[in-house]
Amino acid sequence: MRGEAHPEVEYVVEADRAERAYGTFDEALIYAFSVAMSAGKARIDVLVYGEEGADAFGGSEAVEEYREDPEASVFRRFEIEVRDLGRVP
């Protein structure tokens, strides 16, 4: 999961039935975290469109994973949940 964008990798944040696509994981994570802060939960779906994208996302292990099921609609899914535990004395 490198910080730079790759044309074969897309990060889609779903929150409250709306989706937004980002070119880097960092951008998606910032948005997802801010949504989770207010809504409690957000999801990041990693979409990989080829072996080069898999390599850019996770190296040789991700390429092998991609080869196992290149037609998978979501390569990896992250769910972010934020719970306000209140003040801690």
PDB file of N, CA, C and O in Angstrom:
ATOM      1  N   MET A   1       0.843  -1.174   0.000  1.00  0.00           N
ATOM      2  CA  MET A   1       0.000   0.000   0.000  1.00  0.00           C
ATOM      3  C   MET A   1       0.890   1.239   0.000  1.00  0.00           C
ATOM      4  O   MET A   1       1.150   1.839   1.043  1.00  0.00           O
ATOM      5  N   ARG A   2       1.323   1.585  -1.126  1.00  0.00           N
ATOM      6  CA  ARG A   2       2.193   2.743  -1.244  1.00  0.00           C
ATOM      7  C   ARG A   2       1.366   4.000  -1.424  1.00  0.00           C
ATOM      8  O   ARG A   2       0.208   3.934  -1.837  1.00  0.00           O
ATOM      9  N   GLY A   3       1.957   5.148  -1.116  1.00  0.00           N
ATOM     10  CA  GLY A   3       1.218   6.401  -1.127  1.00  0.00           C
ATOM     11  C   GLY A   3       0.926   6.990  -2.491  1.00  0.00           C
ATOM     12  O   GLY A   3       0.047   7.843  -2.612  1.00  0.00           O
ATOM     13  N   GLU A   4       1.645   6.554  -3.536  1.00  0.00           N
ATOM     14  CA  GLU A   4       1.450   7.164  -4.842  1.00  0.00           C
ATOM     15  C   GLU A   4       0.279   6.537  -5.596  1.00  0.00           C
ATOM     16  O   GLU A   4      -0.119   5.403  -5.327  1.00  0.00           O
ATOM     17  N   ALA A   5      -0.252   7.285  -6.525  1.00  0.00           N
ATOM     18  CA  ALA A   5      -1.371   6.809  -7.335  1.00  0.00           C
ATOM     19  C   ALA A   5      -0.859   5.869  -8.424  1.00  0.00           C
ATOM     20  O   ALA A   5       0.287   5.970  -8.862  1.00  0.00           O
ATOM     21  N   HIS A   6      -1.723   4.959  -8.849  1.00  0.00           N
ATOM     22  CA  HIS A   6      -1.424   4.054  -9.958  1.00  0.00           C
ATOM     23  C   HIS A   6      -2.691   3.941 -10.800  1.00  0.00           C
ATOM     24  O   HIS A   6      -3.785   3.818 -10.249  1.00  0.00           O
ATOM     25  N   PRO A   7      -2.564   3.981 -12.124  1.00  0.00           N
ATOM     26  CA  PRO A   7      -3.764   3.957 -12.970  1.00  0.00           C
ATOM     27  C   PRO A   7      -4.598   2.679 -12.877  1.00  0.00           C
ATOM     28  O   PRO A   7      -5.756   2.674 -13.295  1.00  0.00           O
ATOM     29  N   GLU A   8      -4.031   1.593 -12.336  1.00  0.00           N
ATOM     30  CA  GLU A   8      -4.779   0.340 -12.214  1.00  0.00           C
ATOM     31  C   GLU A   8      -5.287   0.093 -10.798  1.00  0.00           C
ATOM     32  O   GLU A   8      -5.712  -1.016 -10.476  1.00  0.00           O
ATOM     33  N   VAL A   9      -5.244   1.127  -9.945  1.00  0.00           N
ATOM     34  CA  VAL A   9      -5.732   0.987  -8.568  1.00  0.00           C
ATOM     35  C   VAL A   9      -6.632   2.176  -8.249  1.00  0.00           C
ATOM     36  O   VAL A   9      -6.302   3.327  -8.536  1.00  0.00           O
ATOM     37  N   GLU A  10      -7.766   1.866  -7.653  1.00  0.00           N
ATOM     38  CA  GLU A  10      -8.711   2.907  -7.252  1.00  0.00           C
ATOM     39  C   GLU A  10      -9.201   2.582  -5.848  1.00  0.00           C
ATOM     40  O   GLU A  10      -9.406   1.418  -5.503  1.00  0.00           O
ATOM     41  N   TYR A  11      -9.384   3.609  -5.053  1.00  0.00           N
ATOM     42  CA  TYR A  11      -9.851   3.457  -3.678  1.00  0.00           C
ATOM     43  C   TYR A  11     -11.219   4.132  -3.581  1.00  0.00           C
ATOM     44  O   TYR A  11     -11.337   5.340  -3.784  1.00  0.00           O
ATOM     45  N   VAL A  12     -12.244   3.351  -3.272  1.00  0.00           N
ATOM     46  CA  VAL A  12     -13.604   3.874  -3.238  1.00  0.00           C
ATOM     47  C   VAL A  12     -14.090   3.882  -1.798  1.00  0.00           C
ATOM     48  O   VAL A  12     -14.082   2.857  -1.117  1.00  0.00           O
ATOM     49  N   VAL A  13     -14.512   5.054  -1.347  1.00  0.00           N
ATOM     50  CA  VAL A  13     -15.040   5.193   0.007  1.00  0.00           C
ATOM     51  C   VAL A  13     -16.553   5.190  -0.083  1.00  0.00           C
ATOM     52  O   VAL A  13     -17.152   5.973  -0.819  1.00  0.00           O
ATOM     53  N   GLU A  14     -17.162   4.289   0.684  1.00  0.00           N
ATOM     54  CA  GLU A  14     -18.618   4.257   0.761  1.00  0.00           C
ATOM     55  C   GLU A  14     -19.037   4.663   2.152  1.00  0.00           C
ATOM     56  O   GLU A  14     -18.580   4.113   3.154  1.00  0.00           O
ATOM     57  N   ALA A  15     -19.910   5.631   2.186  1.00  0.00           N
ATOM     58  CA  ALA A  15     -20.450   6.096   3.457  1.00  0.00           C
ATOM     59  C   ALA A  15     -21.858   6.613   3.209  1.00  0.00           C
ATOM     60  O   ALA A  15     -22.091   7.434   2.321  1.00  0.00           O
ATOM     61  N   ASP A  16     -22.773   6.124   3.999  1.00  0.00           N
ATOM     62  CA  ASP A  16     -24.160   6.583   3.906  1.00  0.00           C
ATOM     63  C   ASP A  16     -24.707   6.475   2.476  1.00  0.00           C
ATOM     64  O   ASP A  16     -25.322   7.410   1.964  1.00  0.00           O
ATOM     65  N   ARG A  17     -24.473   5.323   1.846  1.00  0.00           N
ATOM     66  CA  ARG A  17     -24.970   4.997   0.504  1.00  0.00           C
ATOM     67  C   ARG A  17     -24.408   5.874  -0.612  1.00  0.00           C
ATOM     68  O   ARG A  17     -24.943   5.873  -1.720  1.00  0.00           O
ATOM     69  N   ALA A  18     -23.354   6.611  -0.343  1.00  0.00           N
ATOM     70  CA  ALA A  18     -22.699   7.416  -1.379  1.00  0.00           C
ATOM     71  C   ALA A  18     -21.269   6.915  -1.540  1.00  0.00           C
ATOM     72  O   ALA A  18     -20.640   6.476  -0.577  1.00  0.00           O
ATOM     73  N   GLU A  19     -20.763   6.987  -2.773  1.00  0.00           N
ATOM     74  CA  GLU A  19     -19.402   6.540  -3.038  1.00  0.00           C
ATOM     75  C   GLU A  19     -18.577   7.669  -3.618  1.00  0.00           C
ATOM     76  O   GLU A  19     -19.063   8.478  -4.409  1.00  0.00           O
ATOM     77  N   ARG A  20     -17.297   7.710  -3.203  1.00  0.00           N
ATOM     78  CA  ARG A  20     -16.336   8.650  -3.765  1.00  0.00           C
ATOM     79  C   ARG A  20     -15.064   7.878  -4.077  1.00  0.00           C
ATOM     80  O   ARG A  20     -14.608   7.076  -3.263  1.00  0.00           O
ATOM     81  N   ALA A  21     -14.491   8.115  -5.249  1.00  0.00           N
ATOM     82  CA  ALA A  21     -13.275   7.421  -5.668  1.00  0.00           C
ATOM     83  C   ALA A  21     -12.060   8.324  -5.490  1.00  0.00           C
ATOM     84  O   ALA A  21     -12.129   9.536  -5.699  1.00  0.00           O
ATOM     85  N   TYR A  22     -10.944   7.706  -5.099  1.00  0.00           N
ATOM     86  CA  TYR A  22      -9.690   8.426  -4.882  1.00  0.00           C
ATOM     87  C   TYR A  22      -8.558   7.668  -5.545  1.00  0.00           C
ATOM     88  O   TYR A  22      -8.634   6.454  -5.736  1.00  0.00           O
ATOM     89  N   GLY A  23      -7.506   8.395  -5.894  1.00  0.00           N
ATOM     90  CA  GLY A  23      -6.357   7.804  -6.551  1.00  0.00           C
ATOM     91  C   GLY A  23      -5.331   7.224  -5.606  1.00  0.00           C
ATOM     92  O   GLY A  23      -4.532   6.379  -6.008  1.00  0.00           O
ATOM     93  N   THR A  24      -5.336   7.661  -4.349  1.00  0.00           N
ATOM     94  CA  THR A  24      -4.375   7.128  -3.384  1.00  0.00           C
ATOM     95  C   THR A  24      -5.093   6.662  -2.127  1.00  0.00           C
ATOM     96  O   THR A  24      -6.179   7.135  -1.790  1.00  0.00           O
ATOM     97  N   PHE A  25      -4.454   5.723  -1.448  1.00  0.00           N
ATOM     98  CA  PHE A  25      -5.022   5.224  -0.202  1.00  0.00           C
ATOM     99  C   PHE A  25      -5.081   6.331   0.853  1.00  0.00           C
ATOM    100  O   PHE A  25      -6.044   6.417   1.614  1.00  0.00           O
ATOM    101  N   ASP A  26      -4.054   7.171   0.895  1.00  0.00           N
ATOM    102  CA  ASP A  26      -4.029   8.255   1.879  1.00  0.00           C
ATOM    103  C   ASP A  26      -5.229   9.186   1.729  1.00  0.00           C
ATOM    104  O   ASP A  26      -5.859   9.555   2.720  1.00  0.00           O
ATOM    105  N   GLU A  27      -5.547   9.567   0.486  1.00  0.00           N
ATOM    106  CA  GLU A  27      -6.705  10.435   0.246  1.00  0.00           C
ATOM    107  C   GLU A  27      -7.997   9.761   0.706  1.00  0.00           C
ATOM    108  O   GLU A  27      -8.838  10.379   1.360  1.00  0.00           O
ATOM    109  N   ALA A  28      -8.139   8.483   0.352  1.00  0.00           N
ATOM    110  CA  ALA A  28      -9.343   7.743   0.737  1.00  0.00           C
ATOM    111  C   ALA A  28      -9.434   7.612   2.252  1.00  0.00           C
ATOM    112  O   ALA A  28     -10.512   7.751   2.830  1.00  0.00           O
ATOM    113  N   LEU A  29      -8.313   7.348   2.886  1.00  0.00           N
ATOM    114  CA  LEU A  29      -8.301   7.169   4.336  1.00  0.00           C
ATOM    115  C   LEU A  29      -8.679   8.455   5.061  1.00  0.00           C
ATOM    116  O   LEU A  29      -9.429   8.418   6.037  1.00  0.00           O
ATOM    117  N   ILE A  30      -8.175   9.571   4.600  1.00  0.00           N
ATOM    118  CA  ILE A  30      -8.515  10.862   5.230  1.00  0.00           C
ATOM    119  C   ILE A  30     -10.016  11.100   5.148  1.00  0.00           C
ATOM    120  O   ILE A  30     -10.646  11.473   6.138  1.00  0.00           O
ATOM    121  N   TYR A  31     -10.591  10.884   3.958  1.00  0.00           N
ATOM    122  CA  TYR A  31     -12.029  11.100   3.810  1.00  0.00           C
ATOM    123  C   TYR A  31     -12.827  10.088   4.633  1.00  0.00           C
ATOM    124  O   TYR A  31     -13.782  10.456   5.317  1.00  0.00           O
ATOM    125  N   ALA A  32     -12.439   8.824   4.566  1.00  0.00           N
ATOM    126  CA  ALA A  32     -13.165   7.780   5.297  1.00  0.00           C
ATOM    127  C   ALA A  32     -13.134   8.037   6.796  1.00  0.00           C
ATOM    128  O   ALA A  32     -14.142   7.854   7.479  1.00  0.00           O
ATOM    129  N   PHE A  33     -12.001   8.454   7.305  1.00  0.00           N
ATOM    130  CA  PHE A  33     -11.903   8.726   8.736  1.00  0.00           C
ATOM    131  C   PHE A  33     -12.794   9.899   9.131  1.00  0.00           C
ATOM    132  O   PHE A  33     -13.450   9.853  10.171  1.00  0.00           O
ATOM    133  N   SER A  34     -12.823  10.940   8.320  1.00  0.00           N
ATOM    134  CA  SER A  34     -13.674  12.086   8.658  1.00  0.00           C
ATOM    135  C   SER A  34     -15.154  11.702   8.610  1.00  0.00           C
ATOM    136  O   SER A  34     -15.946  12.170   9.428  1.00  0.00           O
ATOM    137  N   VAL A  35     -15.523  10.856   7.658  1.00  0.00           N
ATOM    138  CA  VAL A  35     -16.905  10.379   7.594  1.00  0.00           C
ATOM    139  C   VAL A  35     -17.214   9.520   8.816  1.00  0.00           C
ATOM    140  O   VAL A  35     -18.269   9.670   9.432  1.00  0.00           O
ATOM    141  N   ALA A  36     -16.299   8.622   9.166  1.00  0.00           N
ATOM    142  CA  ALA A  36     -16.519   7.742  10.315  1.00  0.00           C
ATOM    143  C   ALA A  36     -16.612   8.532  11.613  1.00  0.00           C
ATOM    144  O   ALA A  36     -17.324   8.131  12.533  1.00  0.00           O
ATOM    145  N   MET A  37     -15.907   9.636  11.695  1.00  0.00           N
ATOM    146  CA  MET A  37     -15.994  10.475  12.896  1.00  0.00           C
ATOM    147  C   MET A  37     -17.420  10.993  13.100  1.00  0.00           C
ATOM    148  O   MET A  37     -17.881  11.116  14.236  1.00  0.00           O
ATOM    149  N   SER A  38     -18.111  11.293  12.012  1.00  0.00           N
ATOM    150  CA  SER A  38     -19.472  11.818  12.153  1.00  0.00           C
ATOM    151  C   SER A  38     -20.540  10.739  12.032  1.00  0.00           C
ATOM    152  O   SER A  38     -21.561  10.808  12.717  1.00  0.00           O
ATOM    153  N   ALA A  39     -20.327   9.751  11.181  1.00  0.00           N
ATOM    154  CA  ALA A  39     -21.351   8.729  10.945  1.00  0.00           C
ATOM    155  C   ALA A  39     -21.107   7.442  11.728  1.00  0.00           C
ATOM    156  O   ALA A  39     -21.994   6.594  11.832  1.00  0.00           O
ATOM    157  N   GLY A  40     -19.907   7.300  12.276  1.00  0.00           N
ATOM    158  CA  GLY A  40     -19.594   6.107  13.039  1.00  0.00           C
ATOM    159  C   GLY A  40     -18.889   5.018  12.252  1.00  0.00           C
ATOM    160  O   GLY A  40     -18.157   4.212  12.826  1.00  0.00           O
ATOM    161  N   LYS A  41     -19.104   4.984  10.934  1.00  0.00           N
ATOM    162  CA  LYS A  41     -18.531   3.901  10.135  1.00  0.00           C
ATOM    163  C   LYS A  41     -18.350   4.351   8.688  1.00  0.00           C
ATOM    164  O   LYS A  41     -19.146   5.132   8.165  1.00  0.00           O
ATOM    165  N   ALA A  42     -17.308   3.857   8.057  1.00  0.00           N
ATOM    166  CA  ALA A  42     -17.078   4.076   6.627  1.00  0.00           C
ATOM    167  C   ALA A  42     -16.330   2.857   6.092  1.00  0.00           C
ATOM    168  O   ALA A  42     -15.764   2.075   6.856  1.00  0.00           O
ATOM    169  N   ARG A  43     -16.339   2.709   4.775  1.00  0.00           N
ATOM    170  CA  ARG A  43     -15.695   1.561   4.156  1.00  0.00           C
ATOM    171  C   ARG A  43     -14.826   2.029   2.997  1.00  0.00           C
ATOM    172  O   ARG A  43     -15.209   2.921   2.241  1.00  0.00           O
ATOM    173  N   ILE A  44     -13.643   1.414   2.864  1.00  0.00           N
ATOM    174  CA  ILE A  44     -12.770   1.666   1.716  1.00  0.00           C
ATOM    175  C   ILE A  44     -12.646   0.361   0.935  1.00  0.00           C
ATOM    176  O   ILE A  44     -12.190  -0.651   1.467  1.00  0.00           O
ATOM    177  N   ASP A  45     -13.054   0.397  -0.329  1.00  0.00           N
ATOM    178  CA  ASP A  45     -12.878  -0.742  -1.221  1.00  0.00           C
ATOM    179  C   ASP A  45     -11.701  -0.444  -2.141  1.00  0.00           C
ATOM    180  O   ASP A  45     -11.634   0.618  -2.759  1.00  0.00           O
ATOM    181  N   VAL A  46     -10.782  -1.391  -2.222  1.00  0.00           N
ATOM    182  CA  VAL A  46      -9.634  -1.261  -3.112  1.00  0.00           C
ATOM    183  C   VAL A  46      -9.960  -2.012  -4.389  1.00  0.00           C
ATOM    184  O   VAL A  46     -10.190  -3.222  -4.365  1.00  0.00           O
ATOM    185  N   LEU A  47      -9.981  -1.299  -5.501  1.00  0.00           N
ATOM    186  CA  LEU A  47     -10.268  -1.896  -6.800  1.00  0.00           C
ATOM    187  C   LEU A  47      -8.961  -1.973  -7.583  1.00  0.00           C
ATOM    188  O   LEU A  47      -8.284  -0.963  -7.774  1.00  0.00           O
ATOM    189  N   VAL A  48      -8.617  -3.163  -8.028  1.00  0.00           N
ATOM    190  CA  VAL A  48      -7.380  -3.393  -8.770  1.00  0.00           C
ATOM    191  C   VAL A  48      -7.762  -3.906 -10.149  1.00  0.00           C
ATOM    192  O   VAL A  48      -8.544  -4.848 -10.278  1.00  0.00           O
ATOM    193  N   TYR A  49      -7.198  -3.271 -11.188  1.00  0.00           N
ATOM    194  CA  TYR A  49      -7.587  -3.585 -12.559  1.00  0.00           C
ATOM    195  C   TYR A  49      -6.526  -4.331 -13.356  1.00  0.00           C
ATOM    196  O   TYR A  49      -6.670  -4.484 -14.569  1.00  0.00           O
ATOM    197  N   GLY A  50      -5.464  -4.799 -12.705  1.00  0.00           N
ATOM    198  CA  GLY A  50      -4.440  -5.548 -13.423  1.00  0.00           C
ATOM    199  C   GLY A  50      -3.296  -5.935 -12.501  1.00  0.00           C
ATOM    200  O   GLY A  50      -3.232  -5.502 -11.351  1.00  0.00           O
ATOM    201  N   GLU A  51      -2.392  -6.761 -13.025  1.00  0.00           N
ATOM    202  CA  GLU A  51      -1.269  -7.230 -12.218  1.00  0.00           C
ATOM    203  C   GLU A  51      -0.343  -6.091 -11.796  1.00  0.00           C
ATOM    204  O   GLU A  51       0.194  -6.107 -10.688  1.00  0.00           O
ATOM    205  N   GLU A  52      -0.157  -5.117 -12.659  1.00  0.00           N
ATOM    206  CA  GLU A  52       0.684  -3.969 -12.283  1.00  0.00           C
ATOM    207  C   GLU A  52       0.052  -3.201 -11.122  1.00  0.00           C
ATOM    208  O   GLU A  52       0.752  -2.733 -10.224  1.00  0.00           O
ATOM    209  N   GLY A  53      -1.259  -3.078 -11.147  1.00  0.00           N
ATOM    210  CA  GLY A  53      -1.953  -2.423 -10.048  1.00  0.00           C
ATOM    211  C   GLY A  53      -1.823  -3.217  -8.762  1.00  0.00           C
ATOM    212  O   GLY A  53      -1.620  -2.642  -7.692  1.00  0.00           O
ATOM    213  N   ALA A  54      -1.938  -4.527  -8.858  1.00  0.00           N
ATOM    214  CA  ALA A  54      -1.777  -5.382  -7.673  1.00  0.00           C
ATOM    215  C   ALA A  54      -0.378  -5.224  -7.096  1.00  0.00           C
ATOM    216  O   ALA A  54      -0.209  -5.150  -5.879  1.00  0.00           O
ATOM    217  N   ASP A  55       0.623  -5.174  -7.966  1.00  0.00           N
ATOM    218  CA  ASP A  55       1.998  -5.002  -7.514  1.00  0.00           C
ATOM    219  C   ASP A  55       2.172  -3.642  -6.830  1.00  0.00           C
ATOM    220  O   ASP A  55       2.835  -3.541  -5.798  1.00  0.00           O
ATOM    221  N   ALA A  56       1.580  -2.609  -7.406  1.00  0.00           N
ATOM    222  CA  ALA A  56       1.678  -1.274  -6.819  1.00  0.00           C
ATOM    223  C   ALA A  56       0.987  -1.218  -5.456  1.00  0.00           C
ATOM    224  O   ALA A  56       1.422  -0.502  -4.554  1.00  0.00           O
ATOM    225  N   PHE A  57      -0.096  -1.985  -5.323  1.00  0.00           N
ATOM    226  CA  PHE A  57      -0.837  -1.977  -4.062  1.00  0.00           C
ATOM    227  C   PHE A  57      -0.148  -2.784  -2.977  1.00  0.00           C
ATOM    228  O   PHE A  57      -0.038  -2.322  -1.842  1.00  0.00           O
ATOM    229  N   GLY A  58       0.319  -3.986  -3.307  1.00  0.00           N
ATOM    230  CA  GLY A  58       0.837  -4.843  -2.249  1.00  0.00           C
ATOM    231  C   GLY A  58       2.008  -5.734  -2.600  1.00  0.00           C
ATOM    232  O   GLY A  58       2.297  -6.685  -1.872  1.00  0.00           O
ATOM    233  N   GLY A  59       2.688  -5.451  -3.696  1.00  0.00           N
ATOM    234  CA  GLY A  59       3.869  -6.231  -4.039  1.00  0.00           C
ATOM    235  C   GLY A  59       3.537  -7.595  -4.623  1.00  0.00           C
ATOM    236  O   GLY A  59       2.417  -7.838  -5.071  1.00  0.00           O
ATOM    237  N   SER A  60       4.535  -8.486  -4.612  1.00  0.00           N
ATOM    238  CA  SER A  60       4.402  -9.784  -5.283  1.00  0.00           C
ATOM    239  C   SER A  60       3.308 -10.659  -4.672  1.00  0.00           C
ATOM    240  O   SER A  60       2.663 -11.422  -5.391  1.00  0.00           O
ATOM    241  N   GLU A  61       3.091 -10.565  -3.374  1.00  0.00           N
ATOM    242  CA  GLU A  61       2.014 -11.354  -2.753  1.00  0.00           C
ATOM    243  C   GLU A  61       0.645 -10.909  -3.271  1.00  0.00           C
ATOM    244  O   GLU A  61      -0.241 -11.737  -3.480  1.00  0.00           O
ATOM    245  N   ALA A  62       0.479  -9.618  -3.474  1.00  0.00           N
ATOM    246  CA  ALA A  62      -0.783  -9.112  -4.007  1.00  0.00           C
ATOM    247  C   ALA A  62      -0.972  -9.545  -5.458  1.00  0.00           C
ATOM    248  O   ALA A  62      -2.098  -9.792  -5.890  1.00  0.00           O
ATOM    249  N   VAL A  63       0.122  -9.637  -6.212  1.00  0.00           N
ATOM    250  CA  VAL A  63       0.028 -10.113  -7.597  1.00  0.00           C
ATOM    251  C   VAL A  63      -0.468 -11.552  -7.614  1.00  0.00           C
ATOM    252  O   VAL A  63      -1.336 -11.899  -8.415  1.00  0.00           O
ATOM    253  N   GLU A  64       0.073 -12.389  -6.743  1.00  0.00           N
ATOM    254  CA  GLU A  64      -0.386 -13.779  -6.663  1.00  0.00           C
ATOM    255  C   GLU A  64      -1.861 -13.842  -6.273  1.00  0.00           C
ATOM    256  O   GLU A  64      -2.620 -14.638  -6.827  1.00  0.00           O
ATOM    257  N   GLU A  65      -2.258 -13.012  -5.332  1.00  0.00           N
ATOM    258  CA  GLU A  65      -3.667 -12.959  -4.920  1.00  0.00           C
ATOM    259  C   GLU A  65      -4.551 -12.528  -6.087  1.00  0.00           C
ATOM    260  O   GLU A  65      -5.633 -13.079  -6.285  1.00  0.00           O
ATOM    261  N   TYR A  66      -4.094 -11.549  -6.857  1.00  0.00           N
ATOM    262  CA  TYR A  66      -4.843 -11.080  -8.018  1.00  0.00           C
ATOM    263  C   TYR A  66      -5.002 -12.197  -9.053  1.00  0.00           C
ATOM    264  O   TYR A  66      -6.078 -12.374  -9.625  1.00  0.00           O
ATOM    265  N   ARG A  67      -3.932 -12.939  -9.287  1.00  0.00           N
ATOM    266  CA  ARG A  67      -3.977 -14.032 -10.275  1.00  0.00           C
ATOM    267  C   ARG A  67      -4.970 -15.117  -9.881  1.00  0.00           C
ATOM    268  O   ARG A  67      -5.536 -15.776 -10.753  1.00  0.00           O
ATOM    269  N   GLU A  68      -5.190 -15.312  -8.590  1.00  0.00           N
ATOM    270  CA  GLU A  68      -6.146 -16.318  -8.124  1.00  0.00           C
ATOM    271  C   GLU A  68      -7.575 -15.976  -8.535  1.00  0.00           C
ATOM    272  O   GLU A  68      -8.370 -16.873  -8.815  1.00  0.00           O
ATOM    273  N   ASP A  69      -7.907 -14.685  -8.572  1.00  0.00           N
ATOM    274  CA  ASP A  69      -9.262 -14.273  -8.920  1.00  0.00           C
ATOM    275  C   ASP A  69      -9.248 -12.874  -9.541  1.00  0.00           C
ATOM    276  O   ASP A  69      -9.635 -11.905  -8.888  1.00  0.00           O
ATOM    277  N   PRO A  70      -8.807 -12.764 -10.794  1.00  0.00           N
ATOM    278  CA  PRO A  70      -8.701 -11.440 -11.419  1.00  0.00           C
ATOM    279  C   PRO A  70     -10.050 -10.757 -11.659  1.00  0.00           C
ATOM    280  O   PRO A  70     -10.095  -9.555 -11.921  1.00  0.00           O
ATOM    281  N   GLU A  71     -11.129 -11.502 -11.572  1.00  0.00           N
ATOM    282  CA  GLU A  71     -12.454 -10.937 -11.819  1.00  0.00           C
ATOM    283  C   GLU A  71     -13.144 -10.448 -10.549  1.00  0.00           C
ATOM    284  O   GLU A  71     -14.280  -9.980 -10.608  1.00  0.00           O
ATOM    285  N   ALA A  72     -12.485 -10.548  -9.421  1.00  0.00           N
ATOM    286  CA  ALA A  72     -13.096 -10.093  -8.159  1.00  0.00           C
ATOM    287  C   ALA A  72     -13.453  -8.615  -8.268  1.00  0.00           C
ATOM    288  O   ALA A  72     -12.663  -7.811  -8.761  1.00  0.00           O
ATOM    289  N   SER A  73     -14.634  -8.272  -7.809  1.00  0.00           N
ATOM    290  CA  SER A  73     -15.062  -6.881  -7.926  1.00  0.00           C
ATOM    291  C   SER A  73     -14.335  -5.977  -6.931  1.00  0.00           C
ATOM    292  O   SER A  73     -14.101  -4.802  -7.217  1.00  0.00           O
ATOM    293  N   VAL A  74     -13.977  -6.518  -5.762  1.00  0.00           N
ATOM    294  CA  VAL A  74     -13.242  -5.742  -4.748  1.00  0.00           C
ATOM    295  C   VAL A  74     -12.008  -6.553  -4.361  1.00  0.00           C
ATOM    296  O   VAL A  74     -12.119  -7.697  -3.921  1.00  0.00           O
ATOM    297  N   PHE A  75     -10.841  -5.951  -4.528  1.00  0.00           N
ATOM    298  CA  PHE A  75      -9.599  -6.650  -4.216  1.00  0.00           C
ATOM    299  C   PHE A  75      -9.378  -6.729  -2.708  1.00  0.00           C
ATOM    300  O   PHE A  75      -8.935  -7.755  -2.193  1.00  0.00           O
ATOM    301  N   ARG A  76      -9.682  -5.666  -2.021  1.00  0.00           N
ATOM    302  CA  ARG A  76      -9.536  -5.624  -0.563  1.00  0.00           C
ATOM    303  C   ARG A  76     -10.560  -4.638  -0.011  1.00  0.00           C
ATOM    304  O   ARG A  76     -10.846  -3.618  -0.637  1.00  0.00           O
ATOM    305  N   ARG A  77     -11.106  -4.941   1.154  1.00  0.00           N
ATOM    306  CA  ARG A  77     -12.102  -4.057   1.778  1.00  0.00           C
ATOM    307  C   ARG A  77     -11.655  -3.758   3.206  1.00  0.00           C
ATOM    308  O   ARG A  77     -11.303  -4.656   3.970  1.00  0.00           O
ATOM    309  N   PHE A  78     -11.680  -2.468   3.541  1.00  0.00           N
ATOM    310  CA  PHE A  78     -11.361  -2.016   4.892  1.00  0.00           C
ATOM    311  C   PHE A  78     -12.588  -1.311   5.463  1.00  0.00           C
ATOM    312  O   PHE A  78     -13.213  -0.492   4.789  1.00  0.00           O
ATOM    313  N   GLU A  79     -12.920  -1.631   6.685  1.00  0.00           N
ATOM    314  CA  GLU A  79     -14.020  -0.945   7.349  1.00  0.00           C
ATOM    315  C   GLU A  79     -13.443  -0.156   8.516  1.00  0.00           C
ATOM    316  O   GLU A  79     -12.691  -0.686   9.335  1.00  0.00           O
ATOM    317  N   ILE A  80     -13.806   1.104   8.574  1.00  0.00           N
ATOM    318  CA  ILE A  80     -13.318   1.983   9.628  1.00  0.00           C
ATOM    319  C   ILE A  80     -14.489   2.335  10.528  1.00  0.00           C
ATOM    320  O   ILE A  80     -15.514   2.847  10.078  1.00  0.00           O
ATOM    321  N   GLU A  81     -14.312   2.049  11.794  1.00  0.00           N
ATOM    322  CA  GLU A  81     -15.357   2.349  12.771  1.00  0.00           C
ATOM    323  C   GLU A  81     -14.762   3.248  13.850  1.00  0.00           C
ATOM    324  O   GLU A  81     -13.689   2.977  14.390  1.00  0.00           O
ATOM    325  N   VAL A  82     -15.477   4.310  14.145  1.00  0.00           N
ATOM    326  CA  VAL A  82     -15.032   5.243  15.173  1.00  0.00           C
ATOM    327  C   VAL A  82     -16.110   5.315  16.244  1.00  0.00           C
ATOM    328  O   VAL A  82     -17.279   5.573  15.958  1.00  0.00           O
ATOM    329  N   ARG A  83     -15.696   5.083  17.474  1.00  0.00           N
ATOM    330  CA  ARG A  83     -16.613   5.196  18.612  1.00  0.00           C
ATOM    331  C   ARG A  83     -16.071   6.237  19.574  1.00  0.00           C
ATOM    332  O   ARG A  83     -14.929   6.149  20.023  1.00  0.00           O
ATOM    333  N   ASP A  84     -16.889   7.211  19.882  1.00  0.00           N
ATOM    334  CA  ASP A  84     -16.510   8.229  20.853  1.00  0.00           C
ATOM    335  C   ASP A  84     -16.707   7.651  22.249  1.00  0.00           C
ATOM    336  O   ASP A  84     -17.833   7.406  22.683  1.00  0.00           O
ATOM    337  N   LEU A  85     -15.613   7.443  22.930  1.00  0.00           N
ATOM    338  CA  LEU A  85     -15.683   6.862  24.270  1.00  0.00           C
ATOM    339  C   LEU A  85     -15.779   7.915  25.352  1.00  0.00           C
ATOM    340  O   LEU A  85     -15.760   7.607  26.544  1.00  0.00           O
ATOM    341  N   GLY A  86     -15.882   9.141  24.931  1.00  0.00           N
ATOM    342  CA  GLY A  86     -16.020  10.223  25.906  1.00  0.00           C
ATOM    343  C   GLY A  86     -14.690  10.617  26.514  1.00  0.00           C
ATOM    344  O   GLY A  86     -13.623  10.186  26.075  1.00  0.00           O
ATOM    345  N   ARG A  87     -14.782  11.404  27.482  1.00  0.00           N
ATOM    346  CA  ARG A  87     -13.593  11.923  28.167  1.00  0.00           C
ATOM    347  C   ARG A  87     -12.972  10.836  29.034  1.00  0.00           C
ATOM    348  O   ARG A  87     -13.682  10.047  29.658  1.00  0.00           O
ATOM    349  N   VAL A  88     -11.679  10.802  29.068  1.00  0.00           N
ATOM    350  CA  VAL A  88     -10.956   9.832  29.885  1.00  0.00           C
ATOM    351  C   VAL A  88     -10.200  10.612  30.963  1.00  0.00           C
ATOM    352  O   VAL A  88      -9.306  11.403  30.663  1.00  0.00           O
ATOM    353  N   PRO A  89     -10.572  10.374  32.214  1.00  0.00           N
ATOM    354  CA  PRO A  89      -9.906  11.132  33.293  1.00  0.00           C
ATOM    355  C   PRO A  89      -8.480  10.678  33.520  1.00  0.00           C
ATOM    356  O   PRO A  89      -7.792  11.215  34.388  1.00  0.00           O
TER     357      PRO A  89
END
